[in-house]
Amino acid sequence: MKTLIATAAVLAALGTSAAFAGPISASATLSEAPVGSTVFNEYFAHGKQVHEVYKVNGDRTLSLVTRTANDH
């Protein structure tokens, strides 16, 4: 449930309901996401599908936890 709320918060903060077009900005903050929650991001870059996992820090910034790219 935390993940769903955090993902919705990211989408709302960025003003979109679609998938992101790239990595989330290092300066992105989430004012309503629970600290410690997980945010997932998927996008296509250079012919690969990229999957990212971010963690919401105590100051509401995001830290990249993992990034993987698969041929699609």
Backbone hydrogen bonds in HBPLUS format (Angstrom, degrees):
<---DONOR---> <-ACCEPTOR-->    atom                        ^
c    i                          cat <-CA-CA->   ^        H-A-AA   ^      H-
h    n   atom  resd res      DA  || num        DHA   H-A  angle D-A-AA Bond
n    s   type  num  typ     dist DA aas  dist angle  dist       angle   num
A0005-ILE N   A0001-MET O   3.01 MM   4  6.29 164.5  2.03 156.3 159.9     1
A0006-ALA N   A0002-LYS O   2.88 MM   4  6.05 162.7  1.91 151.0 156.2     2
A0007-THR N   A0003-THR O   2.86 MM   4  5.99 161.5  1.89 152.3 157.4     3
A0008-ALA N   A0004-LEU O   2.98 MM   4  6.13 161.9  2.01 147.5 152.5     4
A0009-ALA N   A0005-ILE O   2.89 MM   4  6.08 150.3  1.97 144.8 153.7     5
A0010-VAL N   A0006-ALA O   2.94 MM   4  6.22 154.7  2.01 149.0 155.0     6
A0011-LEU N   A0007-THR O   3.01 MM   4  6.28 167.1  2.03 153.1 156.2     7
A0012-ALA N   A0008-ALA O   2.90 MM   4  6.07 158.9  1.94 147.6 153.8     8
A0013-ALA N   A0009-ALA O   2.83 MM   4  5.96 158.8  1.88 147.3 153.6     9
A0014-LEU N   A0010-VAL O   2.96 MM   4  6.13 148.5  2.06 149.0 157.0    10
A0015-GLY N   A0011-LEU O   2.94 MM   4  5.96 108.0  2.47 133.0 150.0    11
A0016-THR N   A0011-LEU O   2.97 MM   5  5.24 167.8  1.98 151.2 152.6    12
A0015-GLY N   A0012-ALA O   3.12 MM   3  4.94 150.7  2.21  95.5 104.5    13
A0028-ALA N   A0025-SER O   3.09 MM   3  5.35 167.7  2.10 112.6 115.7    14
A0030-LEU N   A0060-ARG O   2.83 MM  30  5.18 151.5  1.91 141.3 150.5    15
A0037-SER N   A0034-PRO O   3.07 MM   3  5.59 157.9  2.12 136.5 137.0    16
A0036-GLY N   A0056-VAL O   2.82 MM  20  5.09 164.0  1.85 140.5 145.5    17
A0056-VAL N   A0037-SER O   3.00 MM  19  5.52 159.3  2.04 156.6 160.7    18
A0039-VAL N   A0054-TYR O   2.88 MM  15  5.02 162.2  1.91 140.0 144.0    19
A0054-TYR N   A0039-VAL O   2.80 MM  15  5.02 164.0  1.82 155.3 160.1    20
A0041-ASN N   A0052-GLU O   3.05 MM  11  5.07 155.4  2.12 140.0 140.8    21
A0052-GLU N   A0041-ASN O   2.78 MM  11  5.07 158.3  1.83 160.8 163.9    22
A0043-TYR N   A0050-VAL O   3.09 MM   7  5.37 151.4  2.17 143.4 151.4    23
A0050-VAL N   A0043-TYR O   2.70 MM   7  5.37 173.7  1.70 175.4 176.6    24
A0045-ALA N   A0048-LYS O   2.86 MM   3  5.36 157.9  1.91 153.6 160.2    25
A0048-LYS N   A0045-ALA O   2.99 MM   3  5.36 156.1  2.05 113.4 121.2    26
A0049-GLN N   A0070-ASN O   2.79 MM  21  5.25 155.7  1.85 164.1 162.1    27
A0070-ASN N   A0049-GLN O   2.88 MM  21  5.25 161.5  1.91 146.1 151.1    28
A0051-HIS N   A0068-THR O   2.81 MM  17  5.31 163.8  1.83 158.8 164.5    29
A0068-THR N   A0051-HIS O   2.90 MM  17  5.31 159.9  1.94 152.7 159.3    30
A0053-VAL N   A0066-THR O   2.96 MM  13  5.27 153.1  2.03 149.6 150.0    31
A0065-VAL N   A0053-VAL O   2.70 MM  12  5.42 167.6  1.71 158.4 159.9    32
A0066-THR N   A0053-VAL O   3.34 MM  13  5.27 154.6  2.41 131.2 137.2    33
A0055-LYS N   A0063-SER O   2.88 MM   8  5.30 151.8  1.96 143.8 152.3    34
A0063-SER N   A0055-LYS O   2.98 MM   8  5.30 155.2  2.04 146.4 154.5    35
A0057-ASN N   A0061-THR O   2.85 MM   4  5.40 174.3  1.85 164.5 166.2    36
A0060-ARG N   A0057-ASN O   2.93 MM   3  5.06 157.2  1.98 114.3 117.3    37
